[in-house]
Amino acid sequence: MEPLGSLLGCSAAVAMGVLVFSAYKLGVLYQLFHKTETNSPRHGGESVAAVLRAHGVKYVFTLVGGHISPILVACEKVGIRVVDTRHEATAVFAADAVARLSGTVGVAAVTAGPGLTNTVTAVKNAQMAESPLLLIGGAAGTLLQGRGALQDIDQMSLFKPLCKFCASIRTIREIVPTVRKALAVAQSGTPGPVFIEFPIDTLYAFHLVSKEFGVKNPPKGLMGKVVSWYLNNHLMNVFAGAWETRDVSPLPVDIPQATDHQVQKCIELVSRAKKPVILLGSQATLPPTPADDIRKTLEDLGIPCFLGGMSRGLLGKDSPIHIRQNRRDALKEADVVLLAGTVCDFRLSYGSVLNRRSKIIAINRDRTQLLKNSDMFWKPTVAIQGDAGSFLVRLSKGLKGHRCPEEWPQRLKAGDVTKENVNRAKAEEKTEHHLNPLKVLHRVDELMAEDSIIVADGGDFVGSAAYIMRPRGPMRWLDPGAFGTLGVGGGFALGAKLCRPESEVWIVYGDGSLGYSVAEFDTFTRHKTPVICVVGNDACWSQISREQVPILGSNVACGLAFTDYHVVADGYGGKGYLVRREDEDRLSDIIREAQRETQEGKATLLNVLIGKTNFREGSISV
């Protein structure tokens, strides 16, 4: 009898455990101690807005949908500006730009299903560009997911490979802690996008949700009672404890730092260098170190610098240590190379351009990026998983009084001048048809305001602009980054103009890439964000055609038309200009007129018909 008693006791304990666990999972235990306020008019969107406001979020970009309406309305009520775009990808690109320029998390909110799938490219771009971004998505009700509801798909599986953190809200009480965590994760370590989906029943008020999801005609019998209890309990659990006071303040952000030993080792290497070079990537501009502090640090070191990504413009327009040309030759001669947030991917020929005799110091927040291709083409002398900006400041302090031998940057700068004179001469050559694109870009560079922000969106024309146009200061150049995404222009410019309303914002478009976001001229008009677009219109996907025609003997799918894009801009409430060869003598006057129109509140577009040059022969397109 004793073993039977033990067995029965064990079974009872297991049964009790299952019962308690079930009560916990169904929220029954939580509801015993936390009230469900069935008469409250409040909704989950208010919780989202409260956390965003506490984190200093000023803008939410969106394309509206019923799944997310409560979030948008609540944000507007607490003073967060809601900016609606004409495509969901643009909303994410705009949030990306805000994240880069403001040092906070950019926020985009889109509706369920196709609203979210439309953002995939933009979210992947943010991941590869290491931009801290929160994507908010609507979703089918918690009990309807997987049951064929409108726009219901497995959204979590879609975004888990793209985001550092993904969460699906199941009850309103989860909203505050989940959004706080997501915002901290987005900024910690290597910054990147995070995603939270909000089922519709977690966002609307109780009386609306109960009307939609409550039991209307319960089936009879025992099963009917069980189903009715389950549905009612589920509804009560979604709202249990929803409006209790919770901390909405920001959580700590974790930023990896170099150790003192690593910094000291680098001080010793740099102090002995005769021909050091620094390659800065976008990571060097990330918080917490202000861009102006990094600029002063680099000027104190006196080491020649090549700037890429968001670090373009960090040293101003005419710095004696900013080298823009002949990077491959400089790297062959360099005895110490400092990769500050720069990755050995295709942009550095996977590391093969680095001299194997050089001492290489690599610093990057992401370990994978830090060591990319080091198993094949290059080896770091010192590899540091840490923040590039703060590392440079500590390195400079340790080298106080030491400067790079001046003849080295002077020689590299002389090479810069020689190459740029050649480019200027090429800009004066007549093309067979239309205007010389290099001349157009030089003229824009000469006339744009000192506070201008340049947004790069295109292939061939934008590739030329990267050599010719000079950002005047830190955080004044925006390009997609390593993913090479077309279509960023409208969103990036929108975010930039909102962050820096006093600045001229220029979009440099190829005529191909313009097609992705020309509809955002409507957004610029409605939201009073006047920007200037210069479109290099050669009626061709030239970056592809340049290689496809000689290699494969056909221009198939590369040809476009000399479309009247200036008329499209007019139709969306902007001001368009057609610029042809016969307008060459008036080019400066037309640019100045476009600038005046922008100052008076109209987005403008210069549709510049350009010819072909051999300036970028051999450039990368695959």
C-alpha angles and dihedrals in degrees: 000000000000095000090047090051091050090049092050090047090051092049091050091051091050091048091049090049092051090048093050092045091050091049089051094048092047091049094242093129092047091051091056090068104026125061126232107217101210094177097052116115091205123114140197094257088072091060091052092049093048092056094045092051092048088055094054096253109164102175138040115191118206153153102221125246134164092246092066104029094110091058093050094047092047092049091052091051094055094048101263109139113237111209117190121203136192096247132030092231089059090054090056093044089052091050089049091054092049090051092052096046101037103039090231131099116283114224131209127175124195137168127261128282112357090020089063098038088056089063098054098099093046092049091049089050090053090049092053092042089050095233119162104235136160116212114196116197134186121229142186117275117287093251095042100054111119091013099096100270120165112286091355115155135144095274096169093062089050096055104033092085090049103044137060091221133018128184138172115210113228102172132023092241088065094059101082099046092041095051091045091052093046093052091050093047091050090060100036126094107340104005118235147138125304128192134211123180119205117203109220094246091061092058107045128071121272097251092055095044093047090050092051101037104022124108109274106169107011117200115252128249132036095313090051091054092048092050092046092050092047094050094044092047091049091052093047091048093053089059100033111124090355097142101038114127113268135179110259098176122120120277120229116280118225115221118178116232135196116254121246089248092055092048092049092051090052092048089057093049095048094044090060095045121112097182109026123167131193122208111195124198132187093277090070089069097053122114142290095049112064115236091237090058091053091049091053089047092054092046090051091052093048091206116147110255135204111202126207137176115350091354090072108114093023091123097039129242104307109020115159090222097048108097116191104173141050096025094157092056092048092052091052090058100038118110094193124030121189114200102198103186091328117132127215095233129120090307090066095033088258090297096304092116090065116099110243089218092057121100104237123205112190125187125178136148091228117067094206092053091042093061101029110150092354087125090065120019110019143015126214117229088203122014116191126185099208149092113306098206098053090042091057091050092051091045091053092049090052090050095047109157093018121108134178112262103271098224090068099060089037091058093047090048090052088056088051092054092048093050093045091050088055089050091050091051089051089052090061094056117107115243119218091249135016125345129336104252092213091057091050092051094047090052093049090048091052095049105037117106121264091244094052123138115210120212114196117207118159147046123253100012092044091046088058091046090057089064097042111033116076121204109224098219148352119314093014100116124070123183130157095255130216095345091065092216120184118214100047094115103089095043097042091049092047092053092044094051092050092050094044107025092166093057130087107244114204124192112201103204135184111217089245096052092044089070091068097062111012088114088068087078082083088056092048089052098045095044095040095238103142113196133168122238124195110193120198098212112191094145091241147087085240100176089061097036092054090068102025096059099051094039101040102018098234138092093203114155092002099091122095131169133257088254122190095247089160089064090051089054090051090051091055092052098266131109121258132196128195111213117194137169091270088059094058094106090051096045095110092047092051092050091049091049090052089051091052091049090052092050088054091054107268125121107230135204127200108203099199117188106216136187133219127279133174092231095118103034110150094023120148118264100155 
